[in-house]
Amino acid sequence: MSDITQLASALASNHPAISIINGRVIDPANQIDQQMDVHLQYGKIIALGDAPDNFIAQQVIDAREQIVCLGLIDLRFRLREPSYETKGTIASETKAAVAGGVTALCCPPDTVPIIDNAAMVKLIRLKAETEGVAKVFTLSALTQQLKGEKLSEMRELKDAGCVGTTNALQPVKSTLVMRRALEYAASHDITVFIQAFDPWLSDGCAHEGAVSTRLGLAGIPVCAETVAIARDLQLIELTGATAHFCQLSSAKAVQLVQQAQEDGLPVTADVTAHHLHLTEMDIGYFDSNCHVIPPLRTQRDQDALRQGLKSGVISSIVSDHQPHSSDAKLAPFAETEAGISGVETLLPLALKMIDDQAMSLSDVIARLTLQPAKTLGLREGTLSIGSDADICIFDPQEYWVVDREKLLSQGKNTPFHSWELKGKVNYTIKSGEMVFSSQ
């Protein structure tokens, strides 16, 4: 058997020819929203509508009354590996991702060791390719060891495969260091992902307001976010850097970003799915599953986040997936670890925006696919012929009840336990390979 024949045989076995028929195909990038068939071969989309001549499908998926869209792209996802395998692994968390329809995810650099050198980038990519079932992209550390002092080798890290840079949840205390970082990033066309918070105003665990006062919890005021955003917007204007603000949580933050966009600054923003549906009131009597950073804020803030998403000021919805071991949420509220296991509820929570905020299904899908791809500068983001066959097939009308014990993630820390949600993933295909099926 020739080498070419062997290669073709291997491709066919790993990526069988698949026809997805009778589904409602939604592709915001190409403004497609209609019933049509999709045909896959060798890991690529080879036809929309009629199958090519001589095409024989090895598998046929009847997607009648289901949505066929690009696999979701999650901008904010912690794998926990390396070093925190008791909370999650690349294997376990990418399985959870594809169960939620996510075929590509972006990992911040605050792993151990920190992603501030090319060797770490290559290690994570190798483990993702050998043990994971979703595409894994990485952000590089903005500063060495995330200490906020000396700049990392951003260009070298970009060449190694990083799709952006960030200091994650660690502050860049010197305005001069932040300016130099933005200048460096701008000179190499690197997007800076900014988690906006003032460290001196953020020594708390809940939104500073009536609820935190009643519960006796140290509060984080809205200005902890807006002071940092205002500073960084000034530096972005000065340096010309492209920036993406992560996890906006307040009405005033939305206003600042909107004004910056209207002024022509190259800035985008995202919001977590849980900030769209939970407020400070959901903390109740110290529910530690609602301990998140940035904190859940007021109903007015939530309304502004929803409106910002609808208007396009906020371009992406993220899960901020942070799986924890069970004991991480068992201490008193202020001593528990922040974060939720959110990837498996990302899609249905996003779909709630259709009814709650009168958004179109196509717009919601764009916030989960096309816009995140643009932010990361990925070729992914479209169902065009020749694109990677990364596809999510879901039933938008199927109800299901969240059961933390049935989550595929190692982390069972969800505030949505027992919620009835609408929208269930039935199939996820990554590069033409079936990586999840609910059947």
N, C-alpha and C positions, 0 to 999 in steps of 0.2 A: 504493500500500500504506500503510495507517495506521501510526502510530507504535507502537500496541499490537501489531499484527501483525508489524511488523519486530522488536520486542523479543522476542516469542514465538519468531520464527524464529531469532534469534541465540542465545537460550537453548537451543533444541532442537539447534542445530548444535554448540555448545560442551559441552552436557550432555545427551547422548542418553538416551532412556528405556532403562533396563537392567534386566533380570531376572536375578538370581543364583539358580539353582535347585539343589535336591538337596544343599545344603551343611549342615554342622552349625553352626548359628548360636550363638555364645556372646556374651552381653551381661551381664556381671556387674552392671551398674547395675540391670537389670530382672530379674535372676535367671533369665535365659533360657539354656538349654543343650539344644537339640533340633534335629532336622532340620526346616528350613522354608525357604521361598523369601523373598527380599528384593527389593523393587522400588523403583527409583530413577527420579526424573524432576525436571528443572530443578534438579539439584544437591542434592535432598533425598531422604530416605527417605519414601516415600509409603505403603508397605504392607509388612507382614510376613505371610507365609502366602499366602493367595489374592490374586491381582492385583485391583486396582479395576476396576469396570465401565468398558468402553471404553478400557482401557489396552492399548497396543500397544507391545511392546518392540522397539526398534531393534537391540538387542544382547542375546543370551542367553549367560550364562556358566554352564556346567555345573560346579558345585563338588562333585560327588560325591566322597566320601572326603576332603574338604578342610574346613578350618575357615574360617568367615566371622565376622570380628570387627571391632570398631572399629579404624581405623588407629591405629598406635602413637603415643604421645606421649612424646617424649624431653626430659627436664628439663635435660639438660646437653649442649650441642652447640655447638662453635665452627665458624663458617662461614669464618673467616679473612679474609673481605672485610668492610670495606675495609682496604686497606694490606698484606695478606699474600697477595696473589693468586697468588704462586708456590707457596703451600701448598694453596690451595683457593679457590674462588669460590662465590658464592651459587648459581650455576647448577650447578657440578659437585657440590657437597656436598648440595644438595637432591635431585639425581638419585640420589646414593648413598643418601640417606635413604629415598626412596620404594622403591628396590630392596630395602631392608631392611624394608619395610612401615610405615615411619614417615611419617605425614601431617602431623604438627605437631611443631615443635621449639622449644626455648627457648635463646636466645643470651645468654651473660653479657655484661657491659658492657665487658670489657677489649679492645675493638677500638681501632683508631687512625683517627680520633679516638675518645676514650672516649664511651660513651653516658651523658653527664651533662647533655644538653640536648635539648629537644624536636626540634630540627632533625635531630639524628642519628637519633632514633627514626623520624622520618618518612622519612629517606633510606633506612634499612634496610628499612622497610616497603614503600616504593616499588620498590626494587630486587628485593625478594622477590616482589612482585606481578608485575613485568614479566619477570624473568629466572628466578625459582625455580619449582619444581613442588610444593613443600610449604608449609604454613602456617608462618610464622616469627613467633615472639613474642620480645620482648626484656625483659631485666631492666635496671633503671636502676642507675647507680652510687650507692652509699650515700653516698659522700663525693665532693666535687669532685675530679675528675681521679684518683680512687681513692687519694688521698694520705693518707687516714685522719685528716684534720684538720678541714675544714669540711664541714658537711652539704650534700648536693645538694638541689635543689628537687624533692623526691620527689613532692609532690602534683602539680606541673606535669608531671612525667614520667609519672605515672600517668594524668593526663588526656590525654597524648599517645599513650597506648597501652601503656605498660609494665605487665607483669603481676606485678611484684615488684621488690625491690631487693636489691643485694648489693655487697660490696666485693671480690668474686671472690677472687683469690689474693693480694690486697694486705692487709696487716694494718691494723687500727684500733688503733693503739698506746695511745691514751688510753682508759681505762675510762670516763671522763666523756663523751668523744665518743660511745662506743658506747651509753651510757645515753641520751644526748640523741637519737641516731639511732633507737633503739628506741621512745622516747616519741613522736617525730615520726611514725614509721611506724604506731604503734598508734592515734594520733589520726586517721589517715586510712585505717585498715583496709588497710594495705599489709603483705604478708608479706615478712619479711626472710629471705633465703637466706644461710646462714652456712657458709663454708668454714672449719672450725674448726682452727686451728693457732696455736701460739705461735711467733712469728718468731725468738725468741732460742734456741729449742730445735730449730729446723727447718733448720739449716744442714747439710744432708746430701743424700743421693740414694738411700738404701736404708734398710730397716728396721734399727734398731740391734739387732744380735743376732749369732748365730754366723756367719751367711753374710756379713754386711758386714765382720765382723772378719777372716774368712778371706780375703776378697777385697781387704781394705785400703781399703774404701769408707767415707766419712763417713756415720754413721748418724743416723736420725731416730727418737727413742724414742717409744713409745706416749704418754707423758705430754705430748708436744708437742700431741697431739690432745685428750687428756682435760683438761688444764689449761685450754685455751681453751673447751671445752664447759662445764666446771664454772663458769667465770666468766660465760659468756653465759647459762647457765640461771639464775643468780642475778639477772642483770639482766632477763631475761624475766619472772621471777616479780615483780620490782619494778615493771616497766612495763606488764605485761599484753600485751605485743606477741605477735603470731603469728610463729613462726619455723620454718624448715625447714633442718635440718642436711644439708649436701651431702657425699656420698661418705664415709660412715663406713668406717673401715678396721680397727677393733680391737674385741676383746671388751669391753674396759672402756668404750669409747664407747657400745656397744649397751646396756650396763648403766645408764649415766648417762641415756640417752634414755628407756629403759624406766621408770626410776624417776620421771623427770620427767612422763611420760605418766600413770603411776599416781597421781601427785600432782595431776593435773588441769591441768598446763601445756599450752598450745596449741602443741605442737611435733610435727613430723613429721621423717622422715629418708629418705634414699635410699642406695643402694649401687650401685657400678658392676658391670657384668656381669663384667669381668675380675677384680675382687676376689673374686667368688664361685667362680672356677675356677683362679686362679693364687696361688702363695705366693712367699715369698722364695727358695725352692729353685729356682724357675723361672728365676731370673737366670742360673743355671748358671755358665758362664765368661764373664761380662760381656755377656749378651745385652741390648743397649741397647733392644730393643723392649719389654723388661720394666721400663724406667725410666719410672715413673709417679709422680704426686703426688696423693694420699698414697701412700706406698710400699706394695708388696706385703708383707704381714706373715706371721705364722706360720700353721701349720695350725690351731692352736687358735683364732686370730683368725678364720680363714675359717669354721670350724665355727660360731662364734658369730654371724657375719654371716648365714650360711645359716639358722640357727635364728631369728634376729631377723626375717628376711624371712618365714619361714614363720608366725611368731606374729603378724605384723602390726606389730611395733615399727618395722620398716623398711617403709615403704609403697610405695616405688617402686624400679624397676631402671632405671638410666640407662646410656648408652653412654660419656659423657664423651668424645665424638668430638673428636679433635684431630689433624687431618691435618698431616703434615710433608713437606717436600721430602726427597729421598733423602739428601742430605748431612747432615741434622740428626741422623741416627742413626749416623754413620760415625766420630765422634770417640771417644776413650776414654769409658767409661761415664759417669763423673761430669761430663763436658763435653758430653754429648749433651742434646738437648732432651727434656723429659718429655712423655709422652702417647702414645696410640695412635689409629689410625684404627679406630673401633669400631662405627659404626652398622650396618654390613652384617652383623655377627655378633651384634648385640644379641638378636634374637629366638631364634635357635637356642641361644645360651648360656643365655638365660632358660628355654627349654623343657627344658634338661638338669636343671633343678631338680625337674621332675616325677619323674624316675627317681631322681635323687641324694638328694632330700630329701622324697620322698613328698608333694609338693604337688599339688593338683589343677590341671588345665589351666585351669579357670575362675579360680582364684586367681592363677596366673601371668599370665594375660591382664589381670586386674584391676591387677596391679602395673605393667603396661605401658600401661594405658589409663585406666581409671576413676580410680585414685588420683593419677596425675600431673595429670589434669584438675582434680581437687578441689584439689590443692595450688596450681595456678595460677589457680583460680577461673574456669575456662572452662566454657562451655556444652557443649563437646565432652566426650565421655566416655560416650556412650550411643548405642544404635541405635534410640532411640525414633522413632516416626513424627513427621515434621516436623524432625528433626535433620539437620544437614549430612551428606551422603552421603560420609563419610570411612571407607573400608573396606579392610581387609587380608584377602586370601584366601591361605591357605598350606596346604601339605601337611605335616602333623605327622610323617609317617613317612618322608619322602624324605631320603635321605642325600646329602650333597655335601661336597666337599673344598675347603677354603679355599685359594685361590691368590691371593697378593697382587697379581699382575700383572693379574688379572681383576676386581679391585675397581673400582667406578665412581668412588670417591673419588680425588681427586688424590693423597691420602696413601696410600702402600702400607705404612705402618709398623704392622704387626699382629704380635703374638706368637703368633697362631693359624694362621700359615701352615702348610699341610699337615695341619691338624687335620681329621678327618672329623666333621662335625656333622649333626644330624638336625633337620629342619624348614626347608622352603624356601618362600619367598614366590613365588607365581605371578602374583598381580594386586594392584595397589594403585590405589585409586580415591580421588581427593581432590575434594570438593565435586561429586561426580557425574561427574567427568572421569577417564578412564583415564590414569593418569600412569606406570604401569609394568606391563609384561606380560613374563613369561619365555617366552611362546610364540613 
